[in-house]
Amino acid sequence: MAVPKQKKGRGATHTRRSANSKLAAPARSVCPQCGAPKLPHHVCPKCGYYKDREVVVTE
């Protein structure tokens, strides 16, 4: 079995471990009614529309 000749540094260890811990930005879509950014498959917080009909009454 292969044995490392020298100990890996702390920076190399942290770099390797942190390579998979990236935060992904949440997906955004545009509301077809008002053009505001909203989460996909959610009611638009600005106009209250979802799938071309009003489901939440907003002022």
PDB file of N, CA, C and O in Angstrom, chain B, residues numbered from 101:
ATOM      1  N   MET B 101       0.832  -1.180   0.000  1.00  0.00           N
ATOM      2  CA  MET B 101       0.000   0.000   0.000  1.00  0.00           C
ATOM      3  C   MET B 101       0.884   1.253   0.000  1.00  0.00           C
ATOM      4  O   MET B 101       1.909   1.291   0.680  1.00  0.00           O
ATOM      5  N   ALA B 102       0.491   2.263  -0.752  1.00  0.00           N
ATOM      6  CA  ALA B 102       1.283   3.484  -0.849  1.00  0.00           C
ATOM      7  C   ALA B 102       1.153   4.302   0.427  1.00  0.00           C
ATOM      8  O   ALA B 102       0.073   4.417   1.007  1.00  0.00           O
ATOM      9  N   VAL B 103       2.290   4.874   0.852  1.00  0.00           N
ATOM     10  CA  VAL B 103       2.328   5.700   2.051  1.00  0.00           C
ATOM     11  C   VAL B 103       2.877   7.065   1.658  1.00  0.00           C
ATOM     12  O   VAL B 103       3.897   7.126   0.973  1.00  0.00           O
ATOM     13  N   PRO B 104       2.238   8.175   2.067  1.00  0.00           N
ATOM     14  CA  PRO B 104       2.754   9.496   1.712  1.00  0.00           C
ATOM     15  C   PRO B 104       4.102   9.762   2.379  1.00  0.00           C
ATOM     16  O   PRO B 104       4.329   9.383   3.527  1.00  0.00           O
ATOM     17  N   LYS B 105       4.992  10.423   1.633  1.00  0.00           N
ATOM     18  CA  LYS B 105       6.316  10.712   2.186  1.00  0.00           C
ATOM     19  C   LYS B 105       6.275  11.846   3.182  1.00  0.00           C
ATOM     20  O   LYS B 105       7.029  11.850   4.154  1.00  0.00           O
ATOM     21  N   GLN B 106       5.390  12.823   2.948  1.00  0.00           N
ATOM     22  CA  GLN B 106       5.293  13.945   3.864  1.00  0.00           C
ATOM     23  C   GLN B 106       3.832  14.249   4.158  1.00  0.00           C
ATOM     24  O   GLN B 106       2.928  13.908   3.395  1.00  0.00           O
ATOM     25  N   LYS B 107       3.639  14.907   5.302  1.00  0.00           N
ATOM     26  CA  LYS B 107       2.292  15.279   5.709  1.00  0.00           C
ATOM     27  C   LYS B 107       1.770  16.395   4.802  1.00  0.00           C
ATOM     28  O   LYS B 107       2.508  17.313   4.444  1.00  0.00           O
ATOM     29  N   LYS B 108       0.490  16.305   4.436  1.00  0.00           N
ATOM     30  CA  LYS B 108      -0.140  17.364   3.648  1.00  0.00           C
ATOM     31  C   LYS B 108      -0.345  18.590   4.528  1.00  0.00           C
ATOM     32  O   LYS B 108      -0.667  18.473   5.711  1.00  0.00           O
ATOM     33  N   GLY B 109      -0.157  19.747   3.946  1.00  0.00           N
ATOM     34  CA  GLY B 109      -0.334  20.979   4.697  1.00  0.00           C
ATOM     35  C   GLY B 109      -1.793  21.266   4.994  1.00  0.00           C
ATOM     36  O   GLY B 109      -2.694  20.695   4.381  1.00  0.00           O
ATOM     37  N   ARG B 110      -2.008  22.155   5.939  1.00  0.00           N
ATOM     38  CA  ARG B 110      -3.375  22.504   6.336  1.00  0.00           C
ATOM     39  C   ARG B 110      -4.119  23.195   5.197  1.00  0.00           C
ATOM     40  O   ARG B 110      -5.317  22.976   5.018  1.00  0.00           O
ATOM     41  N   GLY B 111      -3.424  24.019   4.435  1.00  0.00           N
ATOM     42  CA  GLY B 111      -4.054  24.712   3.310  1.00  0.00           C
ATOM     43  C   GLY B 111      -4.537  23.752   2.243  1.00  0.00           C
ATOM     44  O   GLY B 111      -5.628  23.930   1.699  1.00  0.00           O
ATOM     45  N   ALA B 112      -3.750  22.744   1.935  1.00  0.00           N
ATOM     46  CA  ALA B 112      -4.150  21.759   0.927  1.00  0.00           C
ATOM     47  C   ALA B 112      -5.358  20.958   1.401  1.00  0.00           C
ATOM     48  O   ALA B 112      -6.249  20.639   0.613  1.00  0.00           O
ATOM     49  N   THR B 113      -5.381  20.637   2.690  1.00  0.00           N
ATOM     50  CA  THR B 113      -6.503  19.878   3.244  1.00  0.00           C
ATOM     51  C   THR B 113      -7.786  20.704   3.199  1.00  0.00           C
ATOM     52  O   THR B 113      -8.838  20.205   2.799  1.00  0.00           O
ATOM     53  N   HIS B 114      -7.696  21.963   3.609  1.00  0.00           N
ATOM     54  CA  HIS B 114      -8.882  22.819   3.609  1.00  0.00           C
ATOM     55  C   HIS B 114      -9.361  23.107   2.194  1.00  0.00           C
ATOM     56  O   HIS B 114     -10.566  23.187   1.956  1.00  0.00           O
ATOM     57  N   THR B 115      -8.442  23.264   1.260  1.00  0.00           N
ATOM     58  CA  THR B 115      -8.826  23.507  -0.133  1.00  0.00           C
ATOM     59  C   THR B 115      -9.582  22.314  -0.697  1.00  0.00           C
ATOM     60  O   THR B 115     -10.597  22.478  -1.373  1.00  0.00           O
ATOM     61  N   ARG B 116      -9.087  21.121  -0.419  1.00  0.00           N
ATOM     62  CA  ARG B 116      -9.738  19.912  -0.921  1.00  0.00           C
ATOM     63  C   ARG B 116     -11.119  19.726  -0.298  1.00  0.00           C
ATOM     64  O   ARG B 116     -12.068  19.355  -0.988  1.00  0.00           O
ATOM     65  N   ARG B 117     -11.229  19.982   0.997  1.00  0.00           N
ATOM     66  CA  ARG B 117     -12.509  19.775   1.672  1.00  0.00           C
ATOM     67  C   ARG B 117     -13.544  20.825   1.281  1.00  0.00           C
ATOM     68  O   ARG B 117     -14.740  20.537   1.232  1.00  0.00           O
ATOM     69  N   SER B 118     -13.082  22.042   1.003  1.00  0.00           N
ATOM     70  CA  SER B 118     -14.027  23.116   0.705  1.00  0.00           C
ATOM     71  C   SER B 118     -14.427  23.159  -0.761  1.00  0.00           C
ATOM     72  O   SER B 118     -15.230  24.009  -1.144  1.00  0.00           O
ATOM     73  N   ALA B 119     -13.895  22.273  -1.592  1.00  0.00           N
ATOM     74  CA  ALA B 119     -14.206  22.310  -3.020  1.00  0.00           C
ATOM     75  C   ALA B 119     -15.665  21.971  -3.290  1.00  0.00           C
ATOM     76  O   ALA B 119     -16.217  22.414  -4.297  1.00  0.00           O
ATOM     77  N   ASN B 120     -16.298  21.202  -2.421  1.00  0.00           N
ATOM     78  CA  ASN B 120     -17.684  20.780  -2.640  1.00  0.00           C
ATOM     79  C   ASN B 120     -18.692  21.571  -1.826  1.00  0.00           C
ATOM     80  O   ASN B 120     -19.880  21.251  -1.851  1.00  0.00           O
ATOM     81  N   SER B 121     -18.255  22.590  -1.108  1.00  0.00           N
ATOM     82  CA  SER B 121     -19.173  23.307  -0.226  1.00  0.00           C
ATOM     83  C   SER B 121     -19.555  24.670  -0.792  1.00  0.00           C
ATOM     84  O   SER B 121     -19.662  25.643  -0.045  1.00  0.00           O
ATOM     85  N   LYS B 122     -19.759  24.748  -2.095  1.00  0.00           N
ATOM     86  CA  LYS B 122     -20.160  26.012  -2.699  1.00  0.00           C
ATOM     87  C   LYS B 122     -21.664  26.219  -2.510  1.00  0.00           C
ATOM     88  O   LYS B 122     -22.440  25.265  -2.577  1.00  0.00           O
ATOM     89  N   LEU B 123     -22.063  27.449  -2.277  1.00  0.00           N
ATOM     90  CA  LEU B 123     -23.477  27.773  -2.171  1.00  0.00           C
ATOM     91  C   LEU B 123     -24.005  28.117  -3.550  1.00  0.00           C
ATOM     92  O   LEU B 123     -23.410  28.924  -4.264  1.00  0.00           O
ATOM     93  N   ALA B 124     -25.104  27.516  -3.924  1.00  0.00           N
ATOM     94  CA  ALA B 124     -25.712  27.800  -5.219  1.00  0.00           C
ATOM     95  C   ALA B 124     -26.797  28.865  -5.040  1.00  0.00           C
ATOM     96  O   ALA B 124     -27.571  28.817  -4.083  1.00  0.00           O
ATOM     97  N   ALA B 125     -26.846  29.802  -5.947  1.00  0.00           N
ATOM     98  CA  ALA B 125     -27.881  30.834  -5.901  1.00  0.00           C
ATOM     99  C   ALA B 125     -29.222  30.207  -6.271  1.00  0.00           C
ATOM    100  O   ALA B 125     -29.274  29.357  -7.160  1.00  0.00           O
ATOM    101  N   PRO B 126     -30.308  30.608  -5.608  1.00  0.00           N
ATOM    102  CA  PRO B 126     -31.610  30.030  -5.948  1.00  0.00           C
ATOM    103  C   PRO B 126     -32.026  30.422  -7.363  1.00  0.00           C
ATOM    104  O   PRO B 126     -31.715  31.516  -7.835  1.00  0.00           O
ATOM    105  N   ALA B 127     -32.723  29.525  -8.022  1.00  0.00           N
ATOM    106  CA  ALA B 127     -33.178  29.779  -9.389  1.00  0.00           C
ATOM    107  C   ALA B 127     -34.210  30.897  -9.404  1.00  0.00           C
ATOM    108  O   ALA B 127     -35.028  31.004  -8.490  1.00  0.00           O
ATOM    109  N   ARG B 128     -34.175  31.708 -10.411  1.00  0.00           N
ATOM    110  CA  ARG B 128     -35.117  32.826 -10.562  1.00  0.00           C
ATOM    111  C   ARG B 128     -35.788  32.721 -11.923  1.00  0.00           C
ATOM    112  O   ARG B 128     -35.174  32.286 -12.897  1.00  0.00           O
ATOM    113  N   SER B 129     -37.043  33.120 -11.981  1.00  0.00           N
ATOM    114  CA  SER B 129     -37.750  33.246 -13.243  1.00  0.00           C
ATOM    115  C   SER B 129     -38.444  34.604 -13.248  1.00  0.00           C
ATOM    116  O   SER B 129     -38.490  35.291 -12.227  1.00  0.00           O
ATOM    117  N   VAL B 130     -38.978  34.979 -14.394  1.00  0.00           N
ATOM    118  CA  VAL B 130     -39.615  36.278 -14.536  1.00  0.00           C
ATOM    119  C   VAL B 130     -41.122  36.074 -14.617  1.00  0.00           C
ATOM    120  O   VAL B 130     -41.597  35.197 -15.340  1.00  0.00           O
ATOM    121  N   CYS B 131     -41.870  36.880 -13.880  1.00  0.00           N
ATOM    122  CA  CYS B 131     -43.328  36.807 -13.902  1.00  0.00           C
ATOM    123  C   CYS B 131     -43.824  37.301 -15.257  1.00  0.00           C
ATOM    124  O   CYS B 131     -43.436  38.387 -15.688  1.00  0.00           O
ATOM    125  N   PRO B 132     -44.671  36.531 -15.937  1.00  0.00           N
ATOM    126  CA  PRO B 132     -45.163  36.986 -17.244  1.00  0.00           C
ATOM    127  C   PRO B 132     -46.146  38.151 -17.146  1.00  0.00           C
ATOM    128  O   PRO B 132     -46.342  38.869 -18.127  1.00  0.00           O
ATOM    129  N   GLN B 133     -46.771  38.353 -15.979  1.00  0.00           N
ATOM    130  CA  GLN B 133     -47.732  39.441 -15.823  1.00  0.00           C
ATOM    131  C   GLN B 133     -47.044  40.783 -15.571  1.00  0.00           C
ATOM    132  O   GLN B 133     -47.272  41.755 -16.292  1.00  0.00           O
ATOM    133  N   CYS B 134     -46.189  40.822 -14.528  1.00  0.00           N
ATOM    134  CA  CYS B 134     -45.608  42.109 -14.133  1.00  0.00           C
ATOM    135  C   CYS B 134     -44.119  42.210 -14.424  1.00  0.00           C
ATOM    136  O   CYS B 134     -43.566  43.308 -14.355  1.00  0.00           O
ATOM    137  N   GLY B 135     -43.450  41.114 -14.745  1.00  0.00           N
ATOM    138  CA  GLY B 135     -42.038  41.146 -15.067  1.00  0.00           C
ATOM    139  C   GLY B 135     -41.121  41.139 -13.864  1.00  0.00           C
ATOM    140  O   GLY B 135     -39.912  41.317 -14.016  1.00  0.00           O
ATOM    141  N   ALA B 136     -41.657  40.939 -12.678  1.00  0.00           N
ATOM    142  CA  ALA B 136     -40.836  40.909 -11.468  1.00  0.00           C
ATOM    143  C   ALA B 136     -40.154  39.546 -11.334  1.00  0.00           C
ATOM    144  O   ALA B 136     -40.708  38.538 -11.772  1.00  0.00           O
ATOM    145  N   PRO B 137     -38.963  39.501 -10.737  1.00  0.00           N
ATOM    146  CA  PRO B 137     -38.318  38.197 -10.513  1.00  0.00           C
ATOM    147  C   PRO B 137     -39.053  37.435  -9.414  1.00  0.00           C
ATOM    148  O   PRO B 137     -39.468  38.010  -8.408  1.00  0.00           O
ATOM    149  N   LYS B 138     -39.205  36.125  -9.629  1.00  0.00           N
ATOM    150  CA  LYS B 138     -39.892  35.283  -8.651  1.00  0.00           C
ATOM    151  C   LYS B 138     -39.289  33.894  -8.681  1.00  0.00           C
ATOM    152  O   LYS B 138     -38.559  33.547  -9.610  1.00  0.00           O
ATOM    153  N   LEU B 139     -39.588  33.106  -7.676  1.00  0.00           N
ATOM    154  CA  LEU B 139     -39.130  31.724  -7.642  1.00  0.00           C
ATOM    155  C   LEU B 139     -39.978  30.880  -8.593  1.00  0.00           C
ATOM    156  O   LEU B 139     -41.183  31.108  -8.703  1.00  0.00           O
ATOM    157  N   PRO B 140     -39.372  29.913  -9.280  1.00  0.00           N
ATOM    158  CA  PRO B 140     -40.160  29.076 -10.184  1.00  0.00           C
ATOM    159  C   PRO B 140     -41.185  28.238  -9.409  1.00  0.00           C
ATOM    160  O   PRO B 140     -40.908  27.773  -8.303  1.00  0.00           O
ATOM    161  N   HIS B 141     -42.343  28.056  -9.985  1.00  0.00           N
ATOM    162  CA  HIS B 141     -43.447  27.264  -9.416  1.00  0.00           C
ATOM    163  C   HIS B 141     -43.975  27.866  -8.125  1.00  0.00           C
ATOM    164  O   HIS B 141     -44.454  27.141  -7.254  1.00  0.00           O
ATOM    165  N   HIS B 142     -43.894  29.195  -7.991  1.00  0.00           N
ATOM    166  CA  HIS B 142     -44.423  29.909  -6.836  1.00  0.00           C
ATOM    167  C   HIS B 142     -45.279  31.073  -7.322  1.00  0.00           C
ATOM    168  O   HIS B 142     -45.137  31.538  -8.453  1.00  0.00           O
ATOM    169  N   VAL B 143     -46.163  31.530  -6.453  1.00  0.00           N
ATOM    170  CA  VAL B 143     -46.986  32.698  -6.760  1.00  0.00           C
ATOM    171  C   VAL B 143     -46.086  33.931  -6.766  1.00  0.00           C
ATOM    172  O   VAL B 143     -45.184  34.055  -5.937  1.00  0.00           O
ATOM    173  N   CYS B 144     -46.334  34.827  -7.693  1.00  0.00           N
ATOM    174  CA  CYS B 144     -45.565  36.070  -7.767  1.00  0.00           C
ATOM    175  C   CYS B 144     -45.891  36.929  -6.546  1.00  0.00           C
ATOM    176  O   CYS B 144     -47.067  37.184  -6.283  1.00  0.00           O
ATOM    177  N   PRO B 145     -44.891  37.378  -5.795  1.00  0.00           N
ATOM    178  CA  PRO B 145     -45.189  38.187  -4.606  1.00  0.00           C
ATOM    179  C   PRO B 145     -45.661  39.593  -4.938  1.00  0.00           C
ATOM    180  O   PRO B 145     -46.267  40.243  -4.087  1.00  0.00           O
ATOM    181  N   LYS B 146     -45.406  40.084  -6.138  1.00  0.00           N
ATOM    182  CA  LYS B 146     -45.790  41.447  -6.508  1.00  0.00           C
ATOM    183  C   LYS B 146     -47.245  41.529  -6.964  1.00  0.00           C
ATOM    184  O   LYS B 146     -48.000  42.383  -6.499  1.00  0.00           O
ATOM    185  N   CYS B 147     -47.638  40.622  -7.890  1.00  0.00           N
ATOM    186  CA  CYS B 147     -48.983  40.732  -8.457  1.00  0.00           C
ATOM    187  C   CYS B 147     -49.927  39.615  -8.019  1.00  0.00           C
ATOM    188  O   CYS B 147     -51.137  39.732  -8.212  1.00  0.00           O
ATOM    189  N   GLY B 148     -49.407  38.535  -7.436  1.00  0.00           N
ATOM    190  CA  GLY B 148     -50.265  37.459  -6.939  1.00  0.00           C
ATOM    191  C   GLY B 148     -50.726  36.486  -8.004  1.00  0.00           C
ATOM    192  O   GLY B 148     -51.670  35.731  -7.768  1.00  0.00           O
ATOM    193  N   TYR B 149     -50.086  36.475  -9.180  1.00  0.00           N
ATOM    194  CA  TYR B 149     -50.497  35.584 -10.261  1.00  0.00           C
ATOM    195  C   TYR B 149     -49.667  34.311 -10.260  1.00  0.00           C
ATOM    196  O   TYR B 149     -48.487  34.323  -9.909  1.00  0.00           O
ATOM    197  N   TYR B 150     -50.299  33.207 -10.660  1.00  0.00           N
ATOM    198  CA  TYR B 150     -49.621  31.939 -10.867  1.00  0.00           C
ATOM    199  C   TYR B 150     -50.315  31.226 -12.020  1.00  0.00           C
ATOM    200  O   TYR B 150     -51.528  31.022 -11.993  1.00  0.00           O
ATOM    201  N   LYS B 151     -49.550  30.853 -13.019  1.00  0.00           N
ATOM    202  CA  LYS B 151     -50.068  30.177 -14.224  1.00  0.00           C
ATOM    203  C   LYS B 151     -51.198  30.968 -14.867  1.00  0.00           C
ATOM    204  O   LYS B 151     -52.267  30.422 -15.138  1.00  0.00           O
ATOM    205  N   ASP B 152     -50.961  32.253 -15.110  1.00  0.00           N
ATOM    206  CA  ASP B 152     -51.874  33.148 -15.835  1.00  0.00           C
ATOM    207  C   ASP B 152     -53.219  33.345 -15.165  1.00  0.00           C
ATOM    208  O   ASP B 152     -54.200  33.645 -15.845  1.00  0.00           O
ATOM    209  N   ARG B 153     -53.295  33.186 -13.855  1.00  0.00           N
ATOM    210  CA  ARG B 153     -54.526  33.537 -13.140  1.00  0.00           C
ATOM    211  C   ARG B 153     -54.157  34.047 -11.755  1.00  0.00           C
ATOM    212  O   ARG B 153     -53.137  33.663 -11.183  1.00  0.00           O
ATOM    213  N   GLU B 154     -55.015  34.927 -11.225  1.00  0.00           N
ATOM    214  CA  GLU B 154     -54.753  35.532  -9.934  1.00  0.00           C
ATOM    215  C   GLU B 154     -55.205  34.588  -8.832  1.00  0.00           C
ATOM    216  O   GLU B 154     -56.379  34.226  -8.756  1.00  0.00           O
ATOM    217  N   VAL B 155     -54.263  34.191  -7.974  1.00  0.00           N
ATOM    218  CA  VAL B 155     -54.609  33.277  -6.878  1.00  0.00           C
ATOM    219  C   VAL B 155     -54.488  33.959  -5.524  1.00  0.00           C
ATOM    220  O   VAL B 155     -55.050  33.475  -4.542  1.00  0.00           O
ATOM    221  N   VAL B 156     -53.763  35.078  -5.449  1.00  0.00           N
ATOM    222  CA  VAL B 156     -53.633  35.832  -4.207  1.00  0.00           C
ATOM    223  C   VAL B 156     -53.993  37.281  -4.539  1.00  0.00           C
ATOM    224  O   VAL B 156     -53.436  37.879  -5.460  1.00  0.00           O
ATOM    225  N   VAL B 157     -54.923  37.826  -3.780  1.00  0.00           N
ATOM    226  CA  VAL B 157     -55.336  39.201  -4.012  1.00  0.00           C
ATOM    227  C   VAL B 157     -54.321  40.138  -3.372  1.00  0.00           C
ATOM    228  O   VAL B 157     -54.075  40.070  -2.168  1.00  0.00           O
ATOM    229  N   THR B 158     -53.732  41.016  -4.189  1.00  0.00           N
ATOM    230  CA  THR B 158     -52.786  41.999  -3.693  1.00  0.00           C
ATOM    231  C   THR B 158     -53.290  43.400  -4.033  1.00  0.00           C
ATOM    232  O   THR B 158     -54.051  43.596  -4.981  1.00  0.00           O
ATOM    233  N   GLU B 159     -52.849  44.353  -3.243  1.00  0.00           N
ATOM    234  CA  GLU B 159     -53.286  45.726  -3.508  1.00  0.00           C
ATOM    235  C   GLU B 159     -52.425  46.357  -4.560  1.00  0.00           C
ATOM    236  O   GLU B 159     -52.639  47.515  -4.919  1.00  0.00           O
TER     237      GLU B 159
END
